[in-house]
């Protein structure tokens, strides 16, 4: 029988794909990770990983072990949750969000949550990509597309609207902009095409067939700053830009609508601390529909 502790190293190598990354996350050395993997493989009499240029990939035997290892990890997490809640109510919740809604919308509105639950601690992972629930990067994650995975509980968080914005200085020096057809004569701000993390962000062509994009960024906050600096027209969520004193709404009739989805792992959904944050975010978005869906 192999050592149950070895499964931690097995799961981390699977999630990170590389020995050095797994070692860093486990606060150990890559040789230690390799030694634990070799020990499981020796006890089971089969290879669990195959190494490629891109990293480590599970073999069929590794895939078979994965579901049992994750089930054991889930039981351990629930046991820890139950004991922790009995001793100290609430605790830490890691929330993975894309930049716009995470930094510009959620963060300024979390005060009431901490007032109601003094024992709560929130870690906000706000990055220009999706944060993985399945790889344990976060316990709750917000997405632009509905995730499809049996291990997840997913719910629509809210719809929101985006529109066109530019700085007064840019509009003063640029070509006249009165109709949709005029957009082709303007410069644009957008995402880096080959680094885009969701098809839902491919919206420049919804406004202009061949936009002249002069500045691209993976960050929507950088795009907002570029628009404020007068580099061109940006497509921004209304909740981010409509009250920005350094931006002007362009062609007010032009708008598009997108959605945010909230998800977590099924077994974590029973967690008290997680449900507190989950319910708060749903309630917050329901109460703030006038901001999120503003025309």
TORBA-832062 format. One record per residue (C-alpha): residue in one letter; x, y, z. Coordinates in steps of 0.02 Angstrom, whole numbers, plus 50000, padded with zeros to 5 digits. Example, Ala and Ser with C-alpha at 12.3 -4.5 7.8 and 13.67 -1.06 7.14 Angstrom:
BEGIN
A506154977550390 S506844994750357 
***
This chain:
BEGIN
X500005000050000 X500715017049953 X500815031850073 X499225042550065 X500315057950080 X501035054049908 X499365058349830 X499635076849868 X501145076549753 X500215066549622 X498775079149617 X499915094349613 X500975087649471 X499385083849373 X498705101549402 X500305111049368 X501025099549233 X502825103049284 X503955096849424 X504645114049466 X502925122149473 X502235108049581 X503745109349697 X503525128149715 X501675126349758 X502075112749886 X503555122549956 X504795108549920 X506055103249787 X505725095649617 X506725080149666 X505575077549816 X504045078349703 X504845065949582 X505275054249725 X503465053749787 X502815050449612 X504075036549586 X503565028749752 X501715027849702 X502165020749531 X503275007549613 X501905002149732 X500575001749595 X501734993949468 X501265005949329 X501755022949258 X500585037249306 X501345050949198 X502165052749030 X503305067649001 X503115078748847 X503935095048797 X502385103948864 X502485095149033 X501825079649122 X500235071049061 X499245057249146 X499315039649075 X497715029049075 X498265022249245 X498525040049306 X496775044849249 X496065030049343 X496955035349502 X496475053649482 X494615051549523 X495035041949682 X496375054449734 X495195069049709 X493815060149807 X495025057649952 X495575075749943 X493765081449946 X493395071150101 X494915078750187 X494365096450140 X492605093550204 X493275086450368 X494395101550389 X492935113150348 X491795104850476 X493085105450615 X493625123250574 X491835129550572 X491505121450740 X493005130350817 X493075146850723 X491575151850614 X491965156350433 X493765158750377 X494605161350207 X493755160550036 X494735162849874 X493745171149735 X494405170349556 X493755184149443 X494165193149283 X494885210649309 X493415221649265 X492085214849381 X493345209549513 X494265226049534 X493025239049474 X491375231449533 X491595218949675 X493035226449774 X492205243349815 X490625234249868 X491315221049989 X491205231750146 X489455225950193 X490005207750179 X491385209950309 X490245219950423 X489005205550424 X490335191950442 X491825198250544 X492685181150540 X492745180650351 X494315183150244 X494215184950055 X495665182349935 X495255190749769 X496225183449623 X495875196449488 X496785192349326 X496455194349138 X496005175949117 X494885162749196 X495425155849365 X495245136949374 X494125129149505 X494615111549455 X496455115349479 X496115123049651 X496655140549601 X495075146949683 X493515140649772 X492295151949680 X492605157749503 X491755170249388 X491715166449200 X491125174749039 X490535158048969 X489565144549059 X490815131249116 X490335113349073 X491025100849199 X490135087649301 X491125092249457 X490495110249455 X488945119249513 X488635133949397 X487375148049401 X487125163649297 X487745178249401 X487135192749295 X487015200549124 X487955216649090 X488135229148948 X489635236448857 X489755252048751 X490975263248658 X492055275848752 X493405288448708 X494215303648787 X493615321348746 X495385325448683 X495325310848560 X493595315548494 X494145333648472 X495565329348354 X494825313848269 X493665312748120 X491835317148151 X490865303048233 X488995304148209 X488515287348132 X489065269048145 X489855270347972 X491065283648039 X491895270948155 X492985264248014 X493935280748011 X494435279748194 X495795271048294 X495325257248414 X495895249148576 X495635230348600 X496245213448662 X497775203848605 X496965191648484 X498055176348512 X497985178448702 X496115181048716 X495385169448849 X493565169648794 X492655170948628 X491455182648719 X492815196048711 X492885196248521 X491705210948504 X492645224448405 X491945217548242 X490195219548314 X490445238248291 X491685239748147 X492055226848012 X493915231347994 X494415241248150 X496105250048148 X496765243848316 X498265253948376 X498375247548555 X498025230048621 X498095223248798 X497555207548891 X496945219449028 X495285228449016 X495925240849146 X497415244849032 X496175247348890 X495185259648996 X496785269149036 X497255269348851 X495565276748808 X495795290048943 X497495294048868 X496685297448700 X497345282548602 X495665278348524 X493955270648553 X493755256348678 X492325244248709 X492095244548898 X490805238149023 X489625252249069 X489865248749254 X491715253049229 X491625267949113 X489975277249117 X490435287249273 X492245289749223 X492485308849211 X493895306649084 X492855296748959 X491395300848845 X490095288648782 X490205287148592 X488645283448487 X487505280248638 X486345268948538 X487735256348507 X487855243148645 X488105224448669 X487605212748810 X488625198848890 X488455187749044 X489455182549197 X489325164949269 X489785159649446 X490385142049486 X491155131149621 X491535112749650 X490025102649704 X490755096849869 X491285114549918 X489545121249889 X489065114050060 X490365125050146 X489645138550260 X491015151250222 X490865148250035 X488965149850035 X489105166450127 X490165173749986 X489175164849849 X487505171549912 X488205189049939 X488835190349759 X487175184449688 X486215196749798 X487405210949757 X487225208449569 X485325207249584 X485285223649681 X486485232349561 X485605228249398 X485415246849364 X487315248149359 X487675231949267 X486315233749135 X486385252649116 X486115257748935 
***
